[in-house]
Amino acid sequence: MRSIIVALTCVLSLFVAGAAHAQQTKAPMPATRVAVTVETVAKGLEHPWGLAFMPDGRMLVTERPGRLRIVSRDGAISPPVAGVPPVAAVGQGGLLDVALDPAFQSNQRIYLTFAEPRRAGVTGTSVARARLVLDGAGARLEDLQIIFRQMPAAGGGLHFGSRLAFARDGKLFVALGERYQRDEAQNMRAHFGKVIRIDTDGKVPADNPFADGKDALPEIWSTGHRNPQAAAIHPVTGKLWVVEHGPRGGDEINVAEKGKNYGWPVIGYGIDYSGAKIHEGTAKPGLEQPIYYWAPSIAPSGMAFYTGDLVPAWKGNLFVGALVGQHLARLVLDGEKVVGEERLLADLGERIRDVRMGPDGALWVLTDHPQGRVLRVVGK
């Protein structure tokens, strides 16, 4: 069983670690702490949600109300890219994540997740792929196809999940929220609270854990998630890591492995917003433990492993955005253990929605605001 660490919100820089899931101990300080500089590259984006770098260094940025923009390194923001599918911009829904195809340079394909309007008052997380065309007629999407639809659809505007991550083998992981329907995260005949794994055309890979469809929907990779809004492939192991929102407490980092169950809502480390108990307990046979969790919640969104050379002290660290916490969490790793945490950018007082590793070796961050910003973060 993995060790569990409770991170308590205290001071700007907080370091915690644990030897067992019921024990809290103080972690050693990271070997080197680095002061950061923050550059505002672009501003005026309406609730930006997802960011992806194109080969030429420009960025694709989604705005939750339903716009896709191209942002240049000098901060120029393009008009909305034409051809984006209609979205349901309600509550937490709208146009959400964006990712480039691993073969983007040859096929120009991109992928979008969004809250798709299905019928009156009912929505579902969907994944579209399209070809991004950049020519004299303006940026636009062509040949758009919906390659996945979360089923069933649901009412309300909560817990769409929606992060995308391409594995080394080219398969696409999609992290899906449970649409605030707790028990459905354990229903293997629904996509609620699941990570799914599909081919780039939406087909089910033959080596998926439930590919035969007998015991579960064949797209399902892992189950028992609440609302994962961060996903990334570990640069060394190639495993999928996800970070998901807990209720009042219990935001989790999980290594989402094939066919495993991560427990929501049966086990967890939080309570209901009303203060009522949710879980049977914090552990149960057959259900996986997180490798790290926060209590109280920081409301995590977006994550990136630092693999650059620009800031050597950050090499191998994991960075996670915090919405309610309004900071960027730097997590020092020892394999699949978190051994230290430093909280950056708290002085900005802004919700951090996404964080990406840039081709220039810097961290690039989106702030979730009606006048949201693209920030470039480096060590001094």
BALOBA-1460 file (C-alpha; in Angstrom, 3 decimals):
// residues 380
<rec num="1" residu="m" x="0.000" y="0.000" z="0.000"/>
<rec num="2" residu="r" x="1.358" y="3.382" z="-0.922"/>
<rec num="3" residu="s" x="2.139" y="5.797" z="1.853"/>
<rec num="4" residu="i" x="-0.329" y="8.622" z="2.290"/>
<rec num="5" residu="i" x="0.543" y="12.178" z="3.057"/>
<rec num="6" residu="v" x="-1.797" y="14.842" z="4.342"/>
<rec num="7" residu="a" x="-0.936" y="18.343" z="3.209"/>
<rec num="8" residu="l" x="-2.242" y="21.029" z="5.579"/>
<rec num="9" residu="t" x="-2.741" y="24.585" z="4.365"/>
<rec num="10" residu="c" x="-0.679" y="26.764" z="6.675"/>
<rec num="11" residu="v" x="2.016" y="29.100" z="5.470"/>
<rec num="12" residu="l" x="3.189" y="30.071" z="2.041"/>
<rec num="13" residu="s" x="5.822" y="27.362" z="1.918"/>
<rec num="14" residu="l" x="4.670" y="24.121" z="3.565"/>
<rec num="15" residu="f" x="6.547" y="20.843" z="3.572"/>
<rec num="16" residu="v" x="4.880" y="17.565" z="4.551"/>
<rec num="17" residu="a" x="5.394" y="13.844" z="4.113"/>
<rec num="18" residu="g" x="4.155" y="10.619" z="5.696"/>
<rec num="19" residu="a" x="5.416" y="7.136" z="6.331"/>
<rec num="20" residu="a" x="1.963" y="5.545" z="6.620"/>
<rec num="21" residu="h" x="-1.484" y="6.690" z="5.609"/>
<rec num="22" residu="a" x="-2.525" y="7.486" z="9.182"/>
<rec num="23" residu="q" x="0.698" y="9.220" z="10.197"/>
<rec num="24" residu="q" x="1.897" y="12.750" z="9.476"/>
<rec num="25" residu="t" x="5.529" y="13.776" z="9.606"/>
<rec num="26" residu="k" x="7.410" y="16.804" z="8.433"/>
<rec num="27" residu="a" x="9.359" y="16.348" z="5.209"/>
<rec num="28" residu="p" x="12.888" y="17.586" z="4.645"/>
<rec num="29" residu="m" x="13.220" y="20.892" z="2.876"/>
<rec num="30" residu="p" x="13.888" y="20.597" z="-0.844"/>
<rec num="31" residu="a" x="17.623" y="20.720" z="-1.436"/>
<rec num="32" residu="t" x="17.411" y="24.049" z="-3.233"/>
<rec num="33" residu="r" x="14.672" y="26.660" z="-3.092"/>
<rec num="34" residu="v" x="14.450" y="28.946" z="-6.070"/>
<rec num="35" residu="a" x="12.858" y="32.387" z="-6.154"/>
<rec num="36" residu="v" x="10.701" y="32.853" z="-9.218"/>
<rec num="37" residu="t" x="9.977" y="35.592" z="-11.693"/>
<rec num="38" residu="v" x="6.565" y="35.846" z="-13.298"/>
<rec num="39" residu="e" x="5.963" y="37.422" z="-16.698"/>
<rec num="40" residu="t" x="2.484" y="38.215" z="-17.984"/>
<rec num="41" residu="v" x="2.610" y="37.119" z="-21.613"/>
<rec num="42" residu="a" x="-1.063" y="37.643" z="-22.486"/>
<rec num="43" residu="k" x="-4.146" y="38.897" z="-20.676"/>
<rec num="44" residu="g" x="-7.831" y="39.443" z="-21.312"/>
<rec num="45" residu="l" x="-8.783" y="35.802" z="-21.875"/>
<rec num="46" residu="e" x="-12.204" y="34.848" z="-20.499"/>
<rec num="47" residu="h" x="-11.755" y="31.954" z="-18.084"/>
<rec num="48" residu="p" x="-8.966" y="30.204" z="-19.991"/>
<rec num="49" residu="w" x="-8.977" y="26.466" z="-19.259"/>
<rec num="50" residu="g" x="-6.477" y="24.514" z="-21.360"/>
<rec num="51" residu="l" x="-3.166" y="25.250" z="-23.069"/>
<rec num="52" residu="a" x="-1.148" y="23.337" z="-25.666"/>
<rec num="53" residu="f" x="2.064" y="24.365" z="-27.410"/>
<rec num="54" residu="m" x="2.344" y="24.114" z="-31.167"/>
<rec num="55" residu="p" x="5.710" y="23.228" z="-32.763"/>
<rec num="56" residu="d" x="6.407" y="26.872" z="-33.648"/>
<rec num="57" residu="g" x="6.072" y="27.937" z="-30.006"/>
<rec num="58" residu="r" x="2.638" y="29.494" z="-30.284"/>
<rec num="59" residu="m" x="-0.045" y="28.298" z="-27.907"/>
<rec num="60" residu="l" x="-3.574" y="27.043" z="-28.362"/>
<rec num="61" residu="v" x="-5.673" y="28.293" z="-25.443"/>
<rec num="62" residu="t" x="-9.298" y="27.440" z="-24.755"/>
<rec num="63" residu="e" x="-11.744" y="29.868" z="-23.160"/>
<rec num="64" residu="r" x="-14.526" y="28.185" z="-21.227"/>
<rec num="65" residu="p" x="-17.379" y="30.139" z="-22.896"/>
<rec num="66" residu="g" x="-16.513" y="28.340" z="-26.149"/>
<rec num="67" residu="r" x="-13.603" y="30.036" z="-27.893"/>
<rec num="68" residu="l" x="-10.264" y="28.645" z="-29.028"/>
<rec num="69" residu="r" x="-7.436" y="31.172" z="-29.420"/>
<rec num="70" residu="i" x="-3.888" y="31.167" z="-30.729"/>
<rec num="71" residu="v" x="-1.526" y="33.101" z="-28.466"/>
<rec num="72" residu="s" x="1.902" y="34.141" z="-29.703"/>
<rec num="73" residu="r" x="5.041" y="34.466" z="-27.587"/>
<rec num="74" residu="d" x="4.718" y="38.272" z="-27.695"/>
<rec num="75" residu="g" x="1.195" y="38.059" z="-26.254"/>
<rec num="76" residu="a" x="-0.860" y="38.612" z="-29.392"/>
<rec num="77" residu="i" x="-4.231" y="36.865" z="-29.116"/>
<rec num="78" residu="s" x="-5.890" y="35.718" z="-32.329"/>
<rec num="79" residu="p" x="-9.562" y="36.081" z="-33.167"/>
<rec num="80" residu="p" x="-11.539" y="32.965" z="-32.208"/>
<rec num="81" residu="v" x="-10.616" y="29.930" z="-34.293"/>
<rec num="82" residu="a" x="-13.597" y="29.064" z="-36.491"/>
<rec num="83" residu="g" x="-15.311" y="25.686" z="-36.407"/>
<rec num="84" residu="v" x="-15.294" y="24.977" z="-32.661"/>
<rec num="85" residu="p" x="-18.303" y="22.792" z="-31.760"/>
<rec num="86" residu="p" x="-21.168" y="24.296" z="-29.732"/>
<rec num="87" residu="v" x="-20.604" y="24.018" z="-25.987"/>
<rec num="88" residu="a" x="-22.778" y="24.230" z="-22.897"/>
<rec num="89" residu="a" x="-21.062" y="26.986" z="-20.927"/>
<rec num="90" residu="v" x="-22.947" y="26.308" z="-17.700"/>
<rec num="91" residu="g" x="-21.406" y="26.031" z="-14.259"/>
<rec num="92" residu="q" x="-18.041" y="24.342" z="-14.678"/>
<rec num="93" residu="g" x="-18.863" y="23.348" z="-18.248"/>
<rec num="94" residu="g" x="-17.839" y="24.834" z="-21.561"/>
<rec num="95" residu="l" x="-14.826" y="24.446" z="-23.837"/>
<rec num="96" residu="l" x="-12.237" y="22.756" z="-21.662"/>
<rec num="97" residu="d" x="-8.990" y="20.981" z="-22.548"/>
<rec num="98" residu="v" x="-6.957" y="20.986" z="-25.755"/>
<rec num="99" residu="a" x="-4.187" y="18.652" z="-26.934"/>
<rec num="100" residu="l" x="-2.165" y="18.129" z="-30.084"/>
<rec num="101" residu="d" x="-2.011" y="14.809" z="-31.855"/>
<rec num="102" residu="p" x="1.392" y="13.114" z="-31.383"/>
<rec num="103" residu="a" x="1.722" y="13.339" z="-35.186"/>
<rec num="104" residu="f" x="0.523" y="16.954" z="-35.348"/>
<rec num="105" residu="q" x="3.324" y="18.089" z="-37.648"/>
<rec num="106" residu="s" x="2.102" y="15.711" z="-40.339"/>
<rec num="107" residu="n" x="-1.659" y="15.607" z="-39.722"/>
<rec num="108" residu="q" x="-2.410" y="18.991" z="-37.994"/>
<rec num="109" residu="r" x="-4.964" y="17.310" z="-35.738"/>
<rec num="110" residu="i" x="-5.995" y="18.648" z="-32.367"/>
<rec num="111" residu="y" x="-8.337" y="17.308" z="-29.702"/>
<rec num="112" residu="l" x="-10.826" y="19.216" z="-27.571"/>
<rec num="113" residu="t" x="-12.897" y="18.253" z="-24.558"/>
<rec num="114" residu="f" x="-16.086" y="20.152" z="-23.917"/>
<rec num="115" residu="a" x="-19.459" y="20.068" z="-22.211"/>
<rec num="116" residu="e" x="-21.662" y="19.063" z="-25.118"/>
<rec num="117" residu="p" x="-25.345" y="20.042" z="-25.090"/>
<rec num="118" residu="r" x="-27.256" y="16.809" z="-25.686"/>
<rec num="119" residu="r" x="-30.844" y="17.919" z="-25.086"/>
<rec num="120" residu="a" x="-32.605" y="20.581" z="-23.026"/>
<rec num="121" residu="g" x="-30.779" y="20.933" z="-19.707"/>
<rec num="122" residu="v" x="-28.684" y="17.810" z="-20.258"/>
<rec num="123" residu="t" x="-24.978" y="17.750" z="-21.086"/>
<rec num="124" residu="g" x="-22.050" y="15.382" z="-21.237"/>
<rec num="125" residu="t" x="-18.290" y="15.552" z="-21.584"/>
<rec num="126" residu="s" x="-17.302" y="14.876" z="-25.182"/>
<rec num="127" residu="v" x="-14.047" y="14.668" z="-27.116"/>
<rec num="128" residu="a" x="-13.703" y="16.082" z="-30.614"/>
<rec num="129" residu="r" x="-10.817" y="15.872" z="-33.041"/>
<rec num="130" residu="a" x="-10.322" y="18.193" z="-35.984"/>
<rec num="131" residu="r" x="-7.691" y="19.445" z="-38.367"/>
<rec num="132" residu="l" x="-6.311" y="22.892" z="-37.544"/>
<rec num="133" residu="v" x="-5.946" y="24.927" z="-40.722"/>
<rec num="134" residu="l" x="-3.767" y="28.052" z="-40.659"/>
<rec num="135" residu="d" x="-3.780" y="29.987" z="-43.915"/>
<rec num="136" residu="g" x="-4.699" y="33.346" z="-45.378"/>
<rec num="137" residu="a" x="-8.390" y="32.676" z="-44.757"/>
<rec num="138" residu="g" x="-7.822" y="32.629" z="-40.998"/>
<rec num="139" residu="a" x="-7.466" y="29.883" z="-38.433"/>
<rec num="140" residu="r" x="-10.219" y="27.292" z="-38.507"/>
<rec num="141" residu="l" x="-11.063" y="23.693" z="-37.655"/>
<rec num="142" residu="e" x="-11.994" y="21.320" z="-40.450"/>
<rec num="143" residu="d" x="-13.111" y="17.680" z="-40.565"/>
<rec num="144" residu="l" x="-14.358" y="17.855" z="-36.993"/>
<rec num="145" residu="q" x="-15.532" y="14.549" z="-35.518"/>
<rec num="146" residu="i" x="-16.884" y="13.661" z="-32.095"/>
<rec num="147" residu="i" x="-14.816" y="10.595" z="-31.176"/>
<rec num="148" residu="f" x="-16.162" y="10.045" z="-27.656"/>
<rec num="149" residu="r" x="-19.283" y="10.938" z="-25.699"/>
<rec num="150" residu="q" x="-19.565" y="10.371" z="-21.950"/>
<rec num="151" residu="m" x="-22.682" y="8.322" z="-21.309"/>
<rec num="152" residu="p" x="-25.162" y="8.744" z="-19.905"/>
<rec num="153" residu="a" x="-25.592" y="12.499" z="-20.104"/>
<rec num="154" residu="a" x="-26.638" y="14.405" z="-16.995"/>
<rec num="155" residu="g" x="-28.162" y="17.659" z="-15.828"/>
<rec num="156" residu="g" x="-26.389" y="20.344" z="-13.876"/>
<rec num="157" residu="g" x="-23.091" y="22.068" z="-14.444"/>
<rec num="158" residu="l" x="-20.636" y="20.232" z="-12.191"/>
<rec num="159" residu="h" x="-17.726" y="17.783" z="-12.442"/>
<rec num="160" residu="f" x="-16.952" y="17.432" z="-16.123"/>
<rec num="161" residu="g" x="-13.323" y="16.423" z="-15.487"/>
<rec num="162" residu="s" x="-11.940" y="16.690" z="-19.030"/>
<rec num="163" residu="r" x="-8.133" y="16.564" z="-19.014"/>
<rec num="164" residu="l" x="-6.426" y="14.872" z="-21.949"/>
<rec num="165" residu="a" x="-3.096" y="13.027" z="-21.957"/>
<rec num="166" residu="f" x="-1.413" y="11.093" z="-24.756"/>
<rec num="167" residu="a" x="0.531" y="8.012" z="-23.657"/>
<rec num="168" residu="r" x="3.811" y="7.003" z="-25.222"/>
<rec num="169" residu="d" x="2.012" y="4.414" z="-27.349"/>
<rec num="170" residu="g" x="-0.195" y="7.115" z="-28.858"/>
<rec num="171" residu="k" x="-3.342" y="6.105" z="-26.971"/>
<rec num="172" residu="l" x="-5.458" y="8.914" z="-25.553"/>
<rec num="173" residu="f" x="-6.449" y="9.102" z="-21.891"/>
<rec num="174" residu="v" x="-9.478" y="11.213" z="-20.961"/>
<rec num="175" residu="a" x="-10.181" y="12.009" z="-17.288"/>
<rec num="176" residu="l" x="-13.917" y="12.220" z="-16.621"/>
<rec num="177" residu="g" x="-15.781" y="13.630" z="-13.633"/>
<rec num="178" residu="e" x="-18.745" y="11.900" z="-12.017"/>
<rec num="179" residu="r" x="-21.070" y="14.828" z="-12.711"/>
<rec num="180" residu="y" x="-21.762" y="15.133" z="-8.963"/>
<rec num="181" residu="q" x="-23.430" y="11.720" z="-8.929"/>
<rec num="182" residu="r" x="-21.231" y="10.011" z="-6.361"/>
<rec num="183" residu="d" x="-22.268" y="6.393" z="-6.539"/>
<rec num="184" residu="e" x="-22.014" y="6.372" z="-10.324"/>
<rec num="185" residu="a" x="-18.228" y="6.510" z="-9.995"/>
<rec num="186" residu="q" x="-18.474" y="2.806" z="-9.034"/>
<rec num="187" residu="n" x="-20.929" y="1.920" z="-11.831"/>
<rec num="188" residu="m" x="-18.930" y="0.136" z="-14.501"/>
<rec num="189" residu="r" x="-21.724" y="0.654" z="-17.031"/>
<rec num="190" residu="a" x="-21.405" y="4.433" z="-16.882"/>
<rec num="191" residu="h" x="-18.525" y="6.748" z="-17.782"/>
<rec num="192" residu="f" x="-18.998" y="8.856" z="-14.647"/>
<rec num="193" residu="g" x="-15.878" y="9.155" z="-12.490"/>
<rec num="194" residu="k" x="-13.655" y="7.197" z="-14.846"/>
<rec num="195" residu="v" x="-10.443" y="7.523" z="-16.796"/>
<rec num="196" residu="i" x="-10.974" y="6.167" z="-20.280"/>
<rec num="197" residu="r" x="-8.403" y="5.091" z="-22.864"/>
<rec num="198" residu="i" x="-9.155" y="5.262" z="-26.583"/>
<rec num="199" residu="d" x="-7.414" y="5.319" z="-29.949"/>
<rec num="200" residu="t" x="-7.152" y="8.648" z="-31.737"/>
<rec num="201" residu="d" x="-10.257" y="7.758" z="-33.759"/>
<rec num="202" residu="g" x="-12.243" y="6.862" z="-30.641"/>
<rec num="203" residu="k" x="-12.011" y="3.091" z="-31.015"/>
<rec num="204" residu="v" x="-11.298" y="0.871" z="-28.034"/>
<rec num="205" residu="p" x="-7.740" y="-0.514" z="-27.823"/>
<rec num="206" residu="a" x="-7.658" y="-4.294" z="-27.708"/>
<rec num="207" residu="d" x="-5.502" y="-4.253" z="-24.546"/>
<rec num="208" residu="n" x="-7.874" y="-2.148" z="-22.451"/>
<rec num="209" residu="p" x="-8.684" y="-3.896" z="-19.138"/>
<rec num="210" residu="f" x="-12.370" y="-4.314" z="-20.009"/>
<rec num="211" residu="a" x="-12.063" y="-4.409" z="-23.800"/>
<rec num="212" residu="d" x="-14.466" y="-7.338" z="-24.147"/>
<rec num="213" residu="g" x="-17.251" y="-5.275" z="-22.556"/>
<rec num="214" residu="k" x="-18.479" y="-8.151" z="-20.381"/>
<rec num="215" residu="d" x="-17.923" y="-6.585" z="-16.969"/>
<rec num="216" residu="a" x="-17.635" y="-2.900" z="-17.818"/>
<rec num="217" residu="l" x="-17.745" y="-0.362" z="-20.602"/>
<rec num="218" residu="p" x="-14.772" y="-1.199" z="-22.827"/>
<rec num="219" residu="e" x="-13.318" y="2.336" z="-22.846"/>
<rec num="220" residu="i" x="-12.751" y="2.306" z="-19.074"/>
<rec num="221" residu="w" x="-9.145" y="2.319" z="-17.880"/>
<rec num="222" residu="s" x="-9.642" y="3.084" z="-14.174"/>
<rec num="223" residu="t" x="-12.577" y="3.889" z="-11.935"/>
<rec num="224" residu="g" x="-13.563" y="5.465" z="-8.621"/>
<rec num="225" residu="h" x="-12.528" y="9.025" z="-9.463"/>
<rec num="226" residu="r" x="-14.405" y="12.164" z="-8.401"/>
<rec num="227" residu="n" x="-13.502" y="15.104" z="-10.635"/>
<rec num="228" residu="p" x="-10.019" y="14.795" z="-12.160"/>
<rec num="229" residu="q" x="-8.969" y="18.114" z="-13.706"/>
<rec num="230" residu="a" x="-5.288" y="17.279" z="-14.130"/>
<rec num="231" residu="a" x="-3.572" y="14.490" z="-16.056"/>
<rec num="232" residu="a" x="-0.009" y="13.958" z="-17.251"/>
<rec num="233" residu="i" x="2.311" y="11.152" z="-18.315"/>
<rec num="234" residu="h" x="5.299" y="10.602" z="-16.041"/>
<rec num="235" residu="p" x="8.416" y="11.379" z="-18.107"/>
<rec num="236" residu="v" x="10.378" y="8.377" z="-16.785"/>
<rec num="237" residu="t" x="7.863" y="5.616" z="-16.087"/>
<rec num="238" residu="g" x="5.324" y="6.525" z="-18.755"/>
<rec num="239" residu="k" x="2.498" y="6.027" z="-16.238"/>
<rec num="240" residu="l" x="-0.577" y="8.223" z="-16.158"/>
<rec num="241" residu="w" x="-0.866" y="10.496" z="-13.112"/>
<rec num="242" residu="v" x="-4.138" y="12.270" z="-12.344"/>
<rec num="243" residu="v" x="-5.094" y="14.857" z="-9.753"/>
<rec num="244" residu="e" x="-8.703" y="15.119" z="-8.703"/>
<rec num="245" residu="h" x="-10.891" y="17.351" z="-6.598"/>
<rec num="246" residu="g" x="-12.116" y="16.028" z="-3.293"/>
<rec num="247" residu="p" x="-15.093" y="17.510" z="-1.434"/>
<rec num="248" residu="r" x="-14.121" y="19.362" z="1.767"/>
<rec num="249" residu="g" x="-10.692" y="17.810" z="1.945"/>
<rec num="250" residu="g" x="-9.313" y="14.821" z="0.141"/>
<rec num="251" residu="d" x="-7.998" y="16.250" z="-3.141"/>
<rec num="252" residu="e" x="-5.929" y="13.341" z="-4.444"/>
<rec num="253" residu="i" x="-2.944" y="12.530" z="-6.628"/>
<rec num="254" residu="n" x="-3.327" y="9.052" z="-8.080"/>
<rec num="255" residu="v" x="-1.214" y="6.985" z="-10.433"/>
<rec num="256" residu="a" x="-4.076" y="5.693" z="-12.586"/>
<rec num="257" residu="e" x="-3.195" y="2.122" z="-13.458"/>
<rec num="258" residu="k" x="-4.926" y="-0.394" z="-15.671"/>
<rec num="259" residu="g" x="-8.196" y="-1.707" z="-14.266"/>
<rec num="260" residu="k" x="-7.759" y="-0.291" z="-10.764"/>
<rec num="261" residu="n" x="-10.378" y="1.337" z="-8.527"/>
<rec num="262" residu="y" x="-9.463" y="4.555" z="-6.680"/>
<rec num="263" residu="g" x="-12.300" y="4.409" z="-4.239"/>
<rec num="264" residu="w" x="-14.622" y="7.396" z="-4.640"/>
<rec num="265" residu="p" x="-17.017" y="7.654" z="-2.848"/>
<rec num="266" residu="v" x="-16.443" y="4.493" z="-0.794"/>
<rec num="267" residu="i" x="-13.147" y="5.679" z="0.696"/>
<rec num="268" residu="g" x="-11.535" y="9.093" z="0.927"/>
<rec num="269" residu="y" x="-10.123" y="11.791" z="3.163"/>
<rec num="270" residu="g" x="-12.771" y="14.513" z="3.020"/>
<rec num="271" residu="i" x="-16.269" y="15.302" z="4.230"/>
<rec num="272" residu="d" x="-19.370" y="16.670" z="2.549"/>
<rec num="273" residu="y" x="-19.750" y="20.420" z="2.114"/>
<rec num="274" residu="s" x="-22.470" y="20.221" z="4.773"/>
<rec num="275" residu="g" x="-19.991" y="18.659" z="7.182"/>
<rec num="276" residu="a" x="-21.618" y="15.233" z="6.922"/>
<rec num="277" residu="k" x="-19.649" y="12.020" z="6.543"/>
<rec num="278" residu="i" x="-19.352" y="10.640" z="3.010"/>
<rec num="279" residu="h" x="-17.045" y="7.624" z="3.101"/>
<rec num="280" residu="e" x="-17.063" y="4.222" z="4.771"/>
<rec num="281" residu="g" x="-13.523" y="5.027" z="5.852"/>
<rec num="282" residu="t" x="-10.108" y="5.918" z="4.475"/>
<rec num="283" residu="a" x="-9.119" y="2.451" z="3.287"/>
<rec num="284" residu="k" x="-10.741" y="-0.764" z="2.083"/>
<rec num="285" residu="p" x="-9.353" y="-3.923" z="0.467"/>
<rec num="286" residu="g" x="-9.423" y="-3.761" z="-3.317"/>
<rec num="287" residu="l" x="-9.448" y="0.042" z="-3.412"/>
<rec num="288" residu="e" x="-6.306" y="2.037" z="-4.155"/>
<rec num="289" residu="q" x="-4.769" y="4.664" z="-1.916"/>
<rec num="290" residu="p" x="-3.676" y="8.030" z="-3.331"/>
<rec num="291" residu="i" x="0.023" y="8.759" z="-3.252"/>
<rec num="292" residu="y" x="-0.755" y="12.199" z="-1.817"/>
<rec num="293" residu="y" x="-3.747" y="14.193" z="-0.694"/>
<rec num="294" residu="w" x="-4.632" y="17.641" z="0.543"/>
<rec num="295" residu="a" x="-6.880" y="18.373" z="3.500"/>
<rec num="296" residu="p" x="-8.240" y="21.040" z="3.494"/>
<rec num="297" residu="s" x="-8.731" y="21.124" z="-0.255"/>
<rec num="298" residu="i" x="-6.735" y="23.341" z="-2.577"/>
<rec num="299" residu="a" x="-9.041" y="22.566" z="-5.572"/>
<rec num="300" residu="p" x="-6.344" y="21.277" z="-7.948"/>
<rec num="301" residu="s" x="-6.463" y="21.860" z="-11.701"/>
<rec num="302" residu="g" x="-3.706" y="21.309" z="-14.247"/>
<rec num="303" residu="m" x="-0.380" y="19.574" z="-13.713"/>
<rec num="304" residu="a" x="3.027" y="19.262" z="-15.338"/>
<rec num="305" residu="f" x="6.232" y="17.371" z="-14.664"/>
<rec num="306" residu="y" x="9.256" y="19.620" z="-14.964"/>
<rec num="307" residu="t" x="11.727" y="18.144" z="-17.447"/>
<rec num="308" residu="g" x="13.608" y="21.268" z="-18.541"/>
<rec num="309" residu="d" x="17.101" y="22.518" z="-17.903"/>
<rec num="310" residu="l" x="16.281" y="26.186" z="-17.335"/>
<rec num="311" residu="v" x="15.731" y="25.663" z="-13.585"/>
<rec num="312" residu="p" x="17.865" y="22.679" z="-12.501"/>
<rec num="313" residu="a" x="16.448" y="22.682" z="-8.963"/>
<rec num="314" residu="w" x="13.018" y="21.852" z="-10.390"/>
<rec num="315" residu="k" x="14.159" y="18.835" z="-12.406"/>
<rec num="316" residu="g" x="11.769" y="15.935" z="-11.843"/>
<rec num="317" residu="n" x="9.347" y="17.993" z="-9.747"/>
<rec num="318" residu="l" x="5.593" y="17.947" z="-10.237"/>
<rec num="319" residu="f" x="3.658" y="21.221" z="-10.451"/>
<rec num="320" residu="v" x="-0.082" y="21.407" z="-9.722"/>
<rec num="321" residu="g" x="-2.356" y="24.437" z="-10.039"/>
<rec num="322" residu="a" x="-4.730" y="25.372" z="-7.216"/>
<rec num="323" residu="l" x="-8.031" y="27.175" z="-7.732"/>
<rec num="324" residu="v" x="-9.324" y="27.746" z="-4.213"/>
<rec num="325" residu="g" x="-5.762" y="27.614" z="-2.885"/>
<rec num="326" residu="q" x="-4.705" y="30.284" z="-5.407"/>
<rec num="327" residu="h" x="-1.163" y="29.026" z="-5.787"/>
<rec num="328" residu="l" x="1.083" y="26.752" z="-7.812"/>
<rec num="329" residu="a" x="2.151" y="23.707" z="-5.794"/>
<rec num="330" residu="r" x="5.681" y="22.466" z="-6.395"/>
<rec num="331" residu="l" x="5.936" y="18.832" z="-5.296"/>
<rec num="332" residu="v" x="9.301" y="17.163" z="-4.804"/>
<rec num="333" residu="l" x="9.153" y="13.466" z="-5.702"/>
<rec num="334" residu="d" x="11.017" y="10.354" z="-4.687"/>
<rec num="335" residu="g" x="9.644" y="7.802" z="-7.127"/>
<rec num="336" residu="e" x="5.919" y="7.691" z="-6.447"/>
<rec num="337" residu="k" x="6.197" y="9.473" z="-3.101"/>
<rec num="338" residu="v" x="5.841" y="13.180" z="-2.455"/>
<rec num="339" residu="v" x="8.603" y="14.208" z="-0.059"/>
<rec num="340" residu="g" x="8.170" y="17.972" z="-0.075"/>
<rec num="341" residu="e" x="5.831" y="20.745" z="-1.115"/>
<rec num="342" residu="e" x="6.461" y="24.406" z="-1.830"/>
<rec num="343" residu="r" x="3.669" y="26.830" z="-2.644"/>
<rec num="344" residu="l" x="4.458" y="29.368" z="-5.342"/>
<rec num="345" residu="l" x="2.584" y="32.374" z="-6.819"/>
<rec num="346" residu="a" x="0.358" y="32.759" z="-3.746"/>
<rec num="347" residu="d" x="1.086" y="36.482" z="-3.750"/>
<rec num="348" residu="l" x="-0.794" y="36.822" z="-7.060"/>
<rec num="349" residu="g" x="-4.119" y="36.000" z="-5.412"/>
<rec num="350" residu="e" x="-5.376" y="34.264" z="-8.577"/>
<rec num="351" residu="r" x="-6.928" y="30.891" z="-9.324"/>
<rec num="352" residu="i" x="-4.472" y="28.688" z="-11.221"/>
<rec num="353" residu="r" x="-6.318" y="26.641" z="-13.849"/>
<rec num="354" residu="d" x="-3.572" y="25.011" z="-15.914"/>
<rec num="355" residu="v" x="0.196" y="24.582" z="-15.905"/>
<rec num="356" residu="r" x="2.346" y="23.296" z="-18.766"/>
<rec num="357" residu="m" x="5.999" y="22.664" z="-19.404"/>
<rec num="358" residu="g" x="7.053" y="25.021" z="-22.203"/>
<rec num="359" residu="p" x="9.514" y="24.232" z="-24.993"/>
<rec num="360" residu="d" x="11.702" y="27.047" z="-23.632"/>
<rec num="361" residu="g" x="12.149" y="25.311" z="-20.267"/>
<rec num="362" residu="a" x="9.781" y="27.656" z="-18.413"/>
<rec num="363" residu="l" x="6.472" y="26.842" z="-16.760"/>
<rec num="364" residu="w" x="3.430" y="28.349" z="-18.430"/>
<rec num="365" residu="v" x="0.351" y="28.986" z="-16.325"/>
<rec num="366" residu="l" x="-3.270" y="29.990" z="-16.975"/>
<rec num="367" residu="t" x="-5.238" y="32.008" z="-14.422"/>
<rec num="368" residu="d" x="-8.965" y="31.360" z="-14.182"/>
<rec num="369" residu="h" x="-10.576" y="34.797" z="-14.283"/>
<rec num="370" residu="p" x="-12.901" y="36.833" z="-16.531"/>
<rec num="371" residu="q" x="-9.688" y="38.641" z="-17.540"/>
<rec num="372" residu="g" x="-7.477" y="35.572" z="-17.365"/>
<rec num="373" residu="r" x="-3.755" y="35.644" z="-18.035"/>
<rec num="374" residu="v" x="-1.044" y="33.520" z="-19.599"/>
<rec num="375" residu="l" x="1.976" y="33.609" z="-17.281"/>
<rec num="376" residu="r" x="5.552" y="32.486" z="-17.855"/>
<rec num="377" residu="v" x="7.255" y="31.345" z="-14.644"/>
<rec num="378" residu="v" x="11.003" y="30.790" z="-14.256"/>
<rec num="379" residu="g" x="13.546" y="30.649" z="-11.482"/>
<rec num="380" residu="k" x="15.710" y="33.699" z="-10.908"/>
